[in-house]
Amino acid sequence: MIRFVTGTGLGVGKTAASAVLARADHDAGLSVAYLKAVQTGIQVGEPGDAEFVRVAALVNVSECFRFETRFDPAIAAEQSATEINVDWLVNQAQAMSSTVDVLYLETTGGLLTPLTGDLTMGDFGTRLGAEVLIVTRVGLGSLNAAALTLEATRTRALGFGGFVVNRWPETPGVVERTTFERIGRLGKILGAIPEVDELDTHRPAPLPPELTLRSL
């Protein structure tokens, strides 16, 4: 199974959510791996999202393309005169998926982020027959972003695995509670990951024990 981890916007915490989900499956006895197909905004030798997940979740990881510029993949590739071969990416993901029970594939940006040419991250997911998990927050504007991402998922006939609410506050207010409830009307919520201030995905470290997927 390929679980395609995407988000409703920049900084919602796809990488942390991927690590939490991968660790939970690993602890449950499943064989798990993680793939970052395209990493942008990272210098040579600098730990990226894959390294964070490896250390945090103790699973095998891989990274296919890396670009130093912090642009969407298609633009980053153009800037560096590199071609992103989507057929090759599909083969890599499928090969990695065939060796484990679950492969978590984290998108760069959201479903409509351009991957190469006219192809988006969502098109990549469609070719893989992946199940989409949507990472979201529950602040102002989150409901609209969650609805749009779910609509893009269904338009591409992608399977929808559920929402993951990230950075759930210790003391949620009216905005957080009502947004959570209404996102639940849109589709299944797998759970919420509590907010941890000191977490930094640019500094790989084991996940804090309190960082788990919780039912609310």
C-alpha positions as protocol buffer text, in pm:
chain_id: "A"
residue {
  index: 1
  type: MET
  ca { x: 0 y: 0 z: 0 }
}
residue {
  index: 2
  type: ILE
  ca { x: 118 y: 350 z: -84 }
}
residue {
  index: 3
  type: ARG
  ca { x: -12 y: 623 z: 145 }
}
residue {
  index: 4
  type: PHE
  ca { x: 32 y: 959 z: -26 }
}
residue {
  index: 5
  type: VAL
  ca { x: 82 y: 1220 z: 248 }
}
residue {
  index: 6
  type: THR
  ca { x: -15 y: 1565 z: 129 }
}
residue {
  index: 7
  type: GLY
  ca { x: -113 y: 1886 z: 304 }
}
residue {
  index: 8
  type: THR
  ca { x: -353 y: 2177 z: 286 }
}
residue {
  index: 9
  type: GLY
  ca { x: -75 y: 2435 z: 278 }
}
residue {
  index: 10
  type: LEU
  ca { x: 286 y: 2519 z: 349 }
}
residue {
  index: 11
  type: GLY
  ca { x: 400 y: 2439 z: 702 }
}
residue {
  index: 12
  type: VAL
  ca { x: 108 y: 2221 z: 809 }
}
residue {
  index: 13
  type: GLY
  ca { x: 351 y: 1950 z: 919 }
}
residue {
  index: 14
  type: LYS
  ca { x: 345 y: 1675 z: 656 }
}
residue {
  index: 15
  type: THR
  ca { x: 688 y: 1547 z: 757 }
}
residue {
  index: 16
  type: ALA
  ca { x: 610 y: 1526 z: 1127 }
}
residue {
  index: 17
  type: ALA
  ca { x: 277 y: 1360 z: 1050 }
}
residue {
  index: 18
  type: SER
  ca { x: 451 y: 1109 z: 820 }
}
residue {
  index: 19
  type: ALA
  ca { x: 693 y: 1022 z: 1100 }
}
residue {
  index: 20
  type: VAL
  ca { x: 413 y: 978 z: 1355 }
}
residue {
  index: 21
  type: LEU
  ca { x: 211 y: 757 z: 1120 }
}
residue {
  index: 22
  type: ALA
  ca { x: 512 y: 552 z: 1013 }
}
residue {
  index: 23
  type: ARG
  ca { x: 622 y: 497 z: 1372 }
}
residue {
  index: 24
  type: ALA
  ca { x: 271 y: 387 z: 1473 }
}
residue {
  index: 25
  type: ASP
  ca { x: 260 y: 129 z: 1193 }
}
residue {
  index: 26
  type: HIS
  ca { x: 612 y: 14 z: 1273 }
}
residue {
  index: 27
  type: ASP
  ca { x: 524 y: -29 z: 1640 }
}
residue {
  index: 28
  type: ALA
  ca { x: 216 y: -225 z: 1535 }
}
residue {
  index: 29
  type: GLY
  ca { x: 439 y: -479 z: 1363 }
}
residue {
  index: 30
  type: LEU
  ca { x: 405 y: -366 z: 1002 }
}
residue {
  index: 31
  type: SER
  ca { x: 700 y: -326 z: 768 }
}
residue {
  index: 32
  type: VAL
  ca { x: 715 y: 42 z: 676 }
}
residue {
  index: 33
  type: ALA
  ca { x: 919 y: 270 z: 453 }
}
residue {
  index: 34
  type: TYR
  ca { x: 914 y: 638 z: 362 }
}
residue {
  index: 35
  type: LEU
  ca { x: 990 y: 811 z: 33 }
}
residue {
  index: 36
  type: LYS
  ca { x: 1047 y: 1178 z: -41 }
}
residue {
  index: 37
  type: ALA
  ca { x: 1028 y: 1189 z: -419 }
}
residue {
  index: 38
  type: VAL
  ca { x: 1143 y: 1551 z: -451 }
}
residue {
  index: 39
  type: GLN
  ca { x: 1313 y: 1756 z: -179 }
}
residue {
  index: 40
  type: THR
  ca { x: 1359 y: 2128 z: -238 }
}
residue {
  index: 41
  type: GLY
  ca { x: 1524 y: 2407 z: -42 }
}
residue {
  index: 42
  type: ILE
  ca { x: 1793 y: 2183 z: 107 }
}
residue {
  index: 43
  type: GLN
  ca { x: 2168 y: 2218 z: 59 }
}
residue {
  index: 44
  type: VAL
  ca { x: 2402 y: 1932 z: -31 }
}
residue {
  index: 45
  type: GLY
  ca { x: 2474 y: 1724 z: 279 }
}
residue {
  index: 46
  type: GLU
  ca { x: 2201 y: 1891 z: 483 }
}
residue {
  index: 47
  type: PRO
  ca { x: 1949 y: 1651 z: 641 }
}
residue {
  index: 48
  type: GLY
  ca { x: 1613 y: 1665 z: 468 }
}
residue {
  index: 49
  type: ASP
  ca { x: 1268 y: 1528 z: 540 }
}
residue {
  index: 50
  type: ALA
  ca { x: 1373 y: 1169 z: 475 }
}
residue {
  index: 51
  type: GLU
  ca { x: 1651 y: 1185 z: 731 }
}
residue {
  index: 52
  type: PHE
  ca { x: 1413 y: 1329 z: 990 }
}
residue {
  index: 53
  type: VAL
  ca { x: 1165 y: 1045 z: 936 }
}
residue {
  index: 54
  type: ARG
  ca { x: 1444 y: 785 z: 948 }
}
residue {
  index: 55
  type: VAL
  ca { x: 1563 y: 903 z: 1287 }
}
residue {
  index: 56
  type: ALA
  ca { x: 1218 y: 981 z: 1424 }
}
residue {
  index: 57
  type: ALA
  ca { x: 1032 y: 668 z: 1313 }
}
residue {
  index: 58
  type: LEU
  ca { x: 1316 y: 414 z: 1278 }
}
residue {
  index: 59
  type: VAL
  ca { x: 1211 y: 307 z: 929 }
}
residue {
  index: 60
  type: ASN
  ca { x: 1390 y: 277 z: 597 }
}
residue {
  index: 61
  type: VAL
  ca { x: 1375 y: 595 z: 389 }
}
residue {
  index: 62
  type: SER
  ca { x: 1474 y: 718 z: 46 }
}
residue {
  index: 63
  type: GLU
  ca { x: 1499 y: 1048 z: -141 }
}
residue {
  index: 64
  type: CYS
  ca { x: 1494 y: 1067 z: -521 }
}
residue {
  index: 65
  type: PHE
  ca { x: 1554 y: 1427 z: -631 }
}
residue {
  index: 66
  type: ARG
  ca { x: 1704 y: 1712 z: -431 }
}
residue {
  index: 67
  type: PHE
  ca { x: 1722 y: 2079 z: -524 }
}
residue {
  index: 68
  type: GLU
  ca { x: 1885 y: 2360 z: -329 }
}
residue {
  index: 69
  type: THR
  ca { x: 1635 y: 2624 z: -443 }
}
residue {
  index: 70
  type: ARG
  ca { x: 1314 y: 2654 z: -244 }
}
residue {
  index: 71
  type: PHE
  ca { x: 1068 y: 2639 z: -534 }
}
residue {
  index: 72
  type: ASP
  ca { x: 797 y: 2401 z: -644 }
}
residue {
  index: 73
  type: PRO
  ca { x: 958 y: 2089 z: -798 }
}
residue {
  index: 74
  type: ALA
  ca { x: 893 y: 2179 z: -1163 }
}
residue {
  index: 75
  type: ILE
  ca { x: 1042 y: 2526 z: -1117 }
}
residue {
  index: 76
  type: ALA
  ca { x: 1335 y: 2402 z: -907 }
}
residue {
  index: 77
  type: ALA
  ca { x: 1418 y: 2150 z: -1179 }
}
residue {
  index: 78
  type: GLU
  ca { x: 1402 y: 2417 z: -1449 }
}
residue {
  index: 79
  type: GLN
  ca { x: 1628 y: 2647 z: -1248 }
}
residue {
  index: 80
  type: SER
  ca { x: 1890 y: 2374 z: -1217 }
}
residue {
  index: 81
  type: ALA
  ca { x: 1853 y: 2245 z: -1575 }
}
residue {
  index: 82
  type: THR
  ca { x: 1740 y: 1906 z: -1446 }
}
residue {
  index: 83
  type: GLU
  ca { x: 1461 y: 1686 z: -1580 }
}
residue {
  index: 84
  type: ILE
  ca { x: 1235 y: 1509 z: -1332 }
}
residue {
  index: 85
  type: ASN
  ca { x: 1151 y: 1176 z: -1493 }
}
residue {
  index: 86
  type: VAL
  ca { x: 805 y: 1088 z: -1363 }
}
residue {
  index: 87
  type: ASP
  ca { x: 815 y: 736 z: -1512 }
}
residue {
  index: 88
  type: TRP
  ca { x: 1133 y: 672 z: -1315 }
}
residue {
  index: 89
  type: LEU
  ca { x: 976 y: 813 z: -999 }
}
residue {
  index: 90
  type: VAL
  ca { x: 674 y: 585 z: -1041 }
}
residue {
  index: 91
  type: ASN
  ca { x: 902 y: 284 z: -1083 }
}
residue {
  index: 92
  type: GLN
  ca { x: 1104 y: 378 z: -775 }
}
residue {
  index: 93
  type: ALA
  ca { x: 794 y: 419 z: -561 }
}
residue {
  index: 94
  type: GLN
  ca { x: 639 y: 95 z: -682 }
}
residue {
  index: 95
  type: ALA
  ca { x: 961 y: -98 z: -627 }
}
residue {
  index: 96
  type: MET
  ca { x: 998 y: 39 z: -275 }
}
residue {
  index: 97
  type: SER
  ca { x: 632 y: -29 z: -199 }
}
residue {
  index: 98
  type: SER
  ca { x: 665 y: -392 z: -309 }
}
residue {
  index: 99
  type: THR
  ca { x: 911 y: -463 z: -26 }
}
residue {
  index: 100
  type: VAL
  ca { x: 697 y: -335 z: 265 }
}
residue {
  index: 101
  type: ASP
  ca { x: 343 y: -339 z: 400 }
}
residue {
  index: 102
  type: VAL
  ca { x: 310 y: 39 z: 387 }
}
residue {
  index: 103
  type: LEU
  ca { x: 504 y: 305 z: 198 }
}
residue {
  index: 104
  type: TYR
  ca { x: 453 y: 664 z: 310 }
}
residue {
  index: 105
  type: LEU
  ca { x: 523 y: 896 z: 18 }
}
residue {
  index: 106
  type: GLU
  ca { x: 531 y: 1260 z: 121 }
}
residue {
  index: 107
  type: THR
  ca { x: 446 y: 1515 z: -144 }
}
residue {
  index: 108
  type: THR
  ca { x: 637 y: 1836 z: -199 }
}
residue {
  index: 109
  type: GLY
  ca { x: 369 y: 2098 z: -153 }
}
residue {
  index: 110
  type: GLY
  ca { x: 6 y: 2006 z: -209 }
}
residue {
  index: 111
  type: LEU
  ca { x: -177 y: 1794 z: -464 }
}
residue {
  index: 112
  type: LEU
  ca { x: -181 y: 2066 z: -730 }
}
residue {
  index: 113
  type: THR
  ca { x: 184 y: 2161 z: -688 }
}
residue {
  index: 114
  type: PRO
  ca { x: 354 y: 2128 z: -1030 }
}
residue {
  index: 115
  type: LEU
  ca { x: 586 y: 1829 z: -1041 }
}
residue {
  index: 116
  type: THR
  ca { x: 706 y: 1862 z: -1400 }
}
residue {
  index: 117
  type: GLY
  ca { x: 560 y: 2015 z: -1715 }
}
residue {
  index: 118
  type: ASP
  ca { x: 182 y: 1993 z: -1686 }
}
residue {
  index: 119
  type: LEU
  ca { x: 189 y: 1711 z: -1430 }
}
residue {
  index: 120
  type: THR
  ca { x: 107 y: 1778 z: -1065 }
}
residue {
  index: 121
  type: MET
  ca { x: 175 y: 1589 z: -746 }
}
residue {
  index: 122
  type: GLY
  ca { x: -183 y: 1465 z: -767 }
}
residue {
  index: 123
  type: ASP
  ca { x: -119 y: 1320 z: -1114 }
}
residue {
  index: 124
  type: PHE
  ca { x: 179 y: 1136 z: -966 }
}
residue {
  index: 125
  type: GLY
  ca { x: -45 y: 991 z: -697 }
}
residue {
  index: 126
  type: THR
  ca { x: -302 y: 884 z: -954 }
}
residue {
  index: 127
  type: ARG
  ca { x: -41 y: 693 z: -1151 }
}
residue {
  index: 128
  type: LEU
  ca { x: 59 y: 511 z: -834 }
}
residue {
  index: 129
  type: GLY
  ca { x: -298 y: 428 z: -735 }
}
residue {
  index: 130
  type: ALA
  ca { x: -211 y: 575 z: -397 }
}
residue {
  index: 131
  type: GLU
  ca { x: -434 y: 640 z: -97 }
}
residue {
  index: 132
  type: VAL
  ca { x: -427 y: 1007 z: 0 }
}
residue {
  index: 133
  type: LEU
  ca { x: -389 y: 1128 z: 358 }
}
residue {
  index: 134
  type: ILE
  ca { x: -451 y: 1501 z: 402 }
}
residue {
  index: 135
  type: VAL
  ca { x: -259 y: 1676 z: 679 }
}
residue {
  index: 136
  type: THR
  ca { x: -435 y: 1988 z: 802 }
}
residue {
  index: 137
  type: ARG
  ca { x: -441 y: 2234 z: 1086 }
}
residue {
  index: 138
  type: VAL
  ca { x: -755 y: 2372 z: 1244 }
}
residue {
  index: 139
  type: GLY
  ca { x: -705 y: 2748 z: 1240 }
}
residue {
  index: 140
  type: LEU
  ca { x: -892 y: 3012 z: 1043 }
}
residue {
  index: 141
  type: GLY
  ca { x: -897 y: 2917 z: 675 }
}
residue {
  index: 142
  type: SER
  ca { x: -821 y: 2550 z: 741 }
}
residue {
  index: 143
  type: LEU
  ca { x: -1173 y: 2434 z: 658 }
}
residue {
  index: 144
  type: ASN
  ca { x: -1164 y: 2588 z: 310 }
}
residue {
  index: 145
  type: ALA
  ca { x: -817 y: 2447 z: 240 }
}
residue {
  index: 146
  type: ALA
  ca { x: -922 y: 2101 z: 362 }
}
residue {
  index: 147
  type: ALA
  ca { x: -1233 y: 2104 z: 142 }
}
residue {
  index: 148
  type: LEU
  ca { x: -1036 y: 2213 z: -165 }
}
residue {
  index: 149
  type: THR
  ca { x: -771 y: 1944 z: -114 }
}
residue {
  index: 150
  type: LEU
  ca { x: -1036 y: 1677 z: -68 }
}
residue {
  index: 151
  type: GLU
  ca { x: -1212 y: 1796 z: -384 }
}
residue {
  index: 152
  type: ALA
  ca { x: -883 y: 1772 z: -577 }
}
residue {
  index: 153
  type: THR
  ca { x: -837 y: 1420 z: -440 }
}
residue {
  index: 154
  type: ARG
  ca { x: -1179 y: 1304 z: -555 }
}
residue {
  index: 155
  type: THR
  ca { x: -1152 y: 1478 z: -892 }
}
residue {
  index: 156
  type: ARG
  ca { x: -848 y: 1262 z: -965 }
}
residue {
  index: 157
  type: ALA
  ca { x: -1026 y: 946 z: -851 }
}
residue {
  index: 158
  type: LEU
  ca { x: -766 y: 899 z: -579 }
}
residue {
  index: 159
  type: GLY
  ca { x: -855 y: 692 z: -277 }
}
residue {
  index: 160
  type: PHE
  ca { x: -906 y: 900 z: 36 }
}
residue {
  index: 161
  type: GLY
  ca { x: -760 y: 752 z: 353 }
}
residue {
  index: 162
  type: GLY
  ca { x: -853 y: 1034 z: 590 }
}
residue {
  index: 163
  type: PHE
  ca { x: -753 y: 1365 z: 741 }
}
residue {
  index: 164
  type: VAL
  ca { x: -474 y: 1399 z: 996 }
}
residue {
  index: 165
  type: VAL
  ca { x: -511 y: 1705 z: 1216 }
}
residue {
  index: 166
  type: ASN
  ca { x: -167 y: 1833 z: 1311 }
}
residue {
  index: 167
  type: ARG
  ca { x: -58 y: 2069 z: 1590 }
}
residue {
  index: 168
  type: TRP
  ca { x: -371 y: 2020 z: 1796 }
}
residue {
  index: 169
  type: PRO
  ca { x: -343 y: 2272 z: 2084 }
}
residue {
  index: 170
  type: GLU
  ca { x: -339 y: 2164 z: 2446 }
}
residue {
  index: 171
  type: THR
  ca { x: -632 y: 2395 z: 2514 }
}
residue {
  index: 172
  type: PRO
  ca { x: -839 y: 2421 z: 2194 }
}
residue {
  index: 173
  type: GLY
  ca { x: -1067 y: 2718 z: 2152 }
}
residue {
  index: 174
  type: VAL
  ca { x: -1392 y: 2762 z: 1966 }
}
residue {
  index: 175
  type: VAL
  ca { x: -1218 y: 2801 z: 1629 }
}
residue {
  index: 176
  type: GLU
  ca { x: -1021 y: 2479 z: 1671 }
}
residue {
  index: 177
  type: ARG
  ca { x: -1313 y: 2274 z: 1802 }
}
residue {
  index: 178
  type: THR
  ca { x: -1565 y: 2388 z: 1543 }
}
residue {
  index: 179
  type: THR
  ca { x: -1316 y: 2356 z: 1256 }
}
residue {
  index: 180
  type: PHE
  ca { x: -1230 y: 2003 z: 1368 }
}
residue {
  index: 181
  type: GLU
  ca { x: -1598 y: 1910 z: 1380 }
}
residue {
  index: 182
  type: ARG
  ca { x: -1668 y: 2050 z: 1034 }
}
residue {
  index: 183
  type: ILE
  ca { x: -1364 y: 1885 z: 877 }
}
residue {
  index: 184
  type: GLY
  ca { x: -1504 y: 1562 z: 1017 }
}
residue {
  index: 185
  type: ARG
  ca { x: -1821 y: 1626 z: 817 }
}
residue {
  index: 186
  type: LEU
  ca { x: -1612 y: 1643 z: 500 }
}
residue {
  index: 187
  type: GLY
  ca { x: -1448 y: 1305 z: 556 }
}
residue {
  index: 188
  type: LYS
  ca { x: -1293 y: 1066 z: 803 }
}
residue {
  index: 189
  type: ILE
  ca { x: -1042 y: 1205 z: 1054 }
}
residue {
  index: 190
  type: LEU
  ca { x: -777 y: 950 z: 1148 }
}
residue {
  index: 191
  type: GLY
  ca { x: -681 y: 1148 z: 1458 }
}
residue {
  index: 192
  type: ALA
  ca { x: -498 y: 1451 z: 1589 }
}
residue {
  index: 193
  type: ILE
  ca { x: -130 y: 1505 z: 1662 }
}
residue {
  index: 194
  type: PRO
  ca { x: -63 y: 1737 z: 1957 }
}
residue {
  index: 195
  type: GLU
  ca { x: 139 y: 2054 z: 1920 }
}
residue {
  index: 196
  type: VAL
  ca { x: 501 y: 2025 z: 2037 }
}
residue {
  index: 197
  type: ASP
  ca { x: 689 y: 2355 z: 2032 }
}
residue {
  index: 198
  type: GLU
  ca { x: 1041 y: 2217 z: 2029 }
}
residue {
  index: 199
  type: LEU
  ca { x: 994 y: 1989 z: 1728 }
}
residue {
  index: 200
  type: ASP
  ca { x: 1219 y: 2091 z: 1436 }
}
residue {
  index: 201
  type: THR
  ca { x: 1218 y: 1870 z: 1127 }
}
residue {
  index: 202
  type: HIS
  ca { x: 1549 y: 2029 z: 1018 }
}
residue {
  index: 203
  type: ARG
  ca { x: 1712 y: 1865 z: 1321 }
}
residue {
  index: 204
  type: PRO
  ca { x: 1653 y: 1489 z: 1310 }
}
residue {
  index: 205
  type: ALA
  ca { x: 1578 y: 1342 z: 1651 }
}
residue {
  index: 206
  type: PRO
  ca { x: 1359 y: 1069 z: 1800 }
}
residue {
  index: 207
  type: LEU
  ca { x: 996 y: 1174 z: 1828 }
}
residue {
  index: 208
  type: PRO
  ca { x: 887 y: 1289 z: 2173 }
}
residue {
  index: 209
  type: PRO
  ca { x: 674 y: 1015 z: 2335 }
}
residue {
  index: 210
  type: GLU
  ca { x: 374 y: 1247 z: 2355 }
}
residue {
  index: 211
  type: LEU
  ca { x: 375 y: 1297 z: 1979 }
}
residue {
  index: 212
  type: THR
  ca { x: 122 y: 1034 z: 1878 }
}
residue {
  index: 213
  type: LEU
  ca { x: -194 y: 1016 z: 1670 }
}
residue {
  index: 214
  type: ARG
  ca { x: -484 y: 1055 z: 1913 }
}
residue {
  index: 215
  type: SER
  ca { x: -857 y: 1008 z: 1879 }
}
residue {
  index: 216
  type: LEU
  ca { x: -1063 y: 1307 z: 1991 }
}
